Each structure stands twice: as C-alpha cells, then as structure tokens.
Amino acid sequence: MKPMAHLGVGIGWRPEIADAVERLDGLDWVEVVAENICPGHLPEALGRLRERGTRIVPHGVSLGLGGADRPDPEKLAALGERAVALGAPLVTEHIAFVRTSSPLLEAGHLLPVPRTRDALDVLCENVRIAQDALPVPLALENIAALFSWPGEEMTEGQFLTELVERTGVRLLIDVANLHTNRVNRGEDPAAVLDAIPLEALAYVHVAGGVERGGVWHDTHAHPVPPVVLDLLAELRSRVAPAGVLLERDDDFPPEAELAGELTAIREVLTATAQALPQAGAPDTAREAAKNPAAGTKPEAAAAPEAGAEPVRGPEPVSGPGPGSVPEPGAGAEPVGGPEHGTAAEPGAGEAARTRVGLAQAALLSVLVAGTPVPEGFDRARIRVQVRALAAKRADVVAKVAPELPGILGGRAPYREAFLAYAKGRPMTAGYRRDALDFAEHLLIQDLPADPAARRRLTAWWRERAGARPPRRIVRWARALAGRAA
C-alpha cells in the first residue's frame, strides 16, 4: 500500500465545541460526522478551519456496509459529495450493519456483523461497490459491541486481515473499541493488533466510556481512561500511525480538559523513541517471513508475531516519506487506498446475502421490536443492548426535536413517555420521522394531560408534519384498534 499522508493529532468536530476547537493549540485536523453537515451550507466555524488549512475528514455512520443489502447509491453519492466539498483526503465508515430491508427496521446504532464466511463475502462486495462510487479512498472502523454472535468462524484479526487482502481497504482502528470488546466479548486487543496488517492503518480513534455491571459502554461522553491510552501505546509500539483523533460526542467538558486529553495523546505518541514503520509502508519483517526467498535467507527472516496472519495485499508502491503529503497530481494517492481492479473476484452470492439478511433481521427484530431472542445469543447481553438502543433513540430524538422535553415537562417525563412509546414500535424512517410519530402517538391518546401542553404539542406537530393532527374520532378509532390487536 502507498504510504499514508501525515494527519497528526485531531479531534472530532461537533457544533457544541466548535468555538473551543478553533482555539485548541497545535490541532492538526478534525473529523466530522458526514450525515450532520450539508455541503452547500457548511457551519461557519468549520469553514474557518478549512480556510486556515486544517484538514477535515468526513466520518459516515449510516451506510451499513456490513448489512445484507448492497449500499444505497444515494447515500454513497452524498458521502462522496461531502468529501469533495471538504477537500477531504479520504472518507471513513464502519464495519457494521444498521438496518434491514425485510422487514424494514432501523437500529439507529452500529451493530456488529457475524464473523462468518457469508458475512465477509457480503461485506467485501459492499466495500468494493463503495470504493468504486467514492471519489477518495475509504477506510473502515472496527466497532464496539455489547454481545457476540453465535457460530462465528473467524477471529477479529482474521476477519479484518482478509477484508484488507480482498479489497485493499484501509483500516481505522479505534483502540477504545478494542478495550470495549475485551470487556464485553473477552477479546485480547494485543492479539488483534498482532494479527491485522498495520500497513493498512489509516488512522486511530481514542475515546472514553464507562463500565456498568461488568459491561463497558462506549459512550464518547467520558474522559479517556488510562487503559485506553495504554492500548494506544500498544499500537504505537508496533507502528507510527499517520493520525490519532479524540472523539467526544456528549457531556462536553471545559476547553482545558479537551486540551489536556489531546496533550495526553501526544505524550503517548512521543514516548516511544525507537524507529517504527510508518502506516502504509511495507512491513519488511512480515514480508520476509512470508517470502524468505525474496532477498532474505530463511534463517535470517523475522518470524511473524504470534497469531499474525500473512498479508497478501497489493505490492508496496514507492511514495512520499514519513510525514509528507503528496502534491496534487504527483501520481500518489493523498492517503492511500486500493488500486482498483487488483481485487477482482466474484461478488457475494445471493444465497449468502439471503442467509446474512435473515440472521440480521432476526436479531434486529429482537432489539427494536421485542421478538424472541434467537438461539445461541447471550440473553442478558441482548437485554442490555435493547435498553441501550432505546435510551440512545430517546436521546437522539430529544436532540433533533429539542422542544419535546420542554413541552412534556422536562427530561424525565419526556424520557418516560418516549420509552413507553418506543417499546414494540421500531424506528423505520429516521429520527426526525420518529419524533413526529412520537408526537402523534401522544396526541392520539389525548396526551399530555395538561391542555396547554397538548395545544403546544399539536402546534409543534402541525408545523412539522404539514397536516392537521388526527381528529378525536380518528384518535378513538386508532386507540380501539390498538387495544383489539
């Protein structure tokens, strides 16, 4: 793979901390949630960062490349449009599924894919479709999970390695997610780092979380704990990452605290004095062990680390030195990516897509619609995931419709009412539609009980739905139909 361009140390840009981000000393780059920006109307603060030369990378959360369906062309076009608008050197997404089409269900969250041959075949084809559609290279992130799939056929390291070998895609390694999966799934982060092709590393995520009842929740709303910084050091001892980014999505701390976390990250990155391979540069020890005849005698070749998988990706291509950025038109990709056409292979069979789709639909129906848990899953962990999805759904709806908690008398009454509504009512069309459906659900039941609050909710619903709320006779009929069912 071609050497990575240097990114440095960055932070996830969020509107709530936009002013603080502009003032942070030594900030090299930022990452934005792709779905939260409009290319023609960039926030002024983000525009100022771009004007002063700060690199901006769009980070997608809705493609669902690990899902059974092929990627939505409109979503791919939208992600590519944002990359062009921001002058981004690459775009990133996740190894996850987020929805099913039969039945039509939205998770509203990143869910793990089963590490099976079928799921890998589907993922690889979806990745190649995305790579062909996007104007810049693509990197994919390992996700945090609360549960494991039964009957998995590969380890995390094997799954990621074969994904890279078959598609040439880059990896975005989230070390906080490695810690999450250590606690929740018993996976060894060091074994994952030993097994994956670190020459495919695009950059690294660092974030905070919290442990409750023996389960680690990747909240992005807590300080980065020492154990996550230790994993960053583990990774840094193996490779010099082109970039490291701090993620914070909620409960934002004072500016000085953010600056302190960035300083802690820099200290980890500079603590190791020994020379390390740059991400994207060939791993000579791995290559020598794999092919000792190529200029190295067998007895002199370095043995692969325990658990490591041999990497058979594209041949290394000469490129810029560490820390440099290729000039436009210089013949090198700015960040590196697949040489299109080098990974030609048959696509995933429709039978494999069907099997993956049925398994994902069965699981998602449990998580958002209350159907029975399929055999083999840890039922306690599935209950934790159900509660986590409902809580996140309530929180996001409150963000896209901030008037609702006020109308309903505060955060606690809103949350109680929303969780009662969400039970058995899966989201099918996004959070804004969910907010409207929630409001209509309350009005059908003549809620809120306070007439003034009900009038406010009616006005809120009418302004956004573009229609009259259901008349009393319609509300009664719907309520009776619901009870009869």
Buried (B, 14 or more C-beta within 10 A) or exposed (E): BBBBBBBBBBBBBBEEBBEBBBEBEEBBBBBBBBBBBEBEEBBEBBEEBBEEEBBBBBBBBBBBBBBBBBBBEEBBEBBBBBBEBBEBBBBBBBBBBBBBEEEEBBBBBBBBBBBBEBBBBBBBBBBBBBBEBBEBBBBBBBBBBBBBBEEBBBBBBBBBBBBBBBBBBBBBBBBBBBBBBBBBBEBBBBBBBBBBBBBBBBBBBBBBBEEEEEBBBBBBBBBBBEBBBEBBBBBBEBBBBBBBBBBBEEEBBEBEEBBBBBEBBBEBBEEEEEEBBBBBBBBBBBBBBBEBEEEBEEEEBBEBBEBBBEBEBBEBBEBBEBEEBBEEEEEBBBBBBBBEEEBEEEBBEEEBBEBBBEBBBBBBBBBBEEBEBBEEBBEEBBBBBBEBBBBEBBEBBBEEBEBBBBBBEEEEBBBEBBBEBBEEBBBBEBBEBBBBBBBBBBBBBEBBEEEEBBEBBBEBBEEBBEEEBBEEEEBEEBEEEEEEE
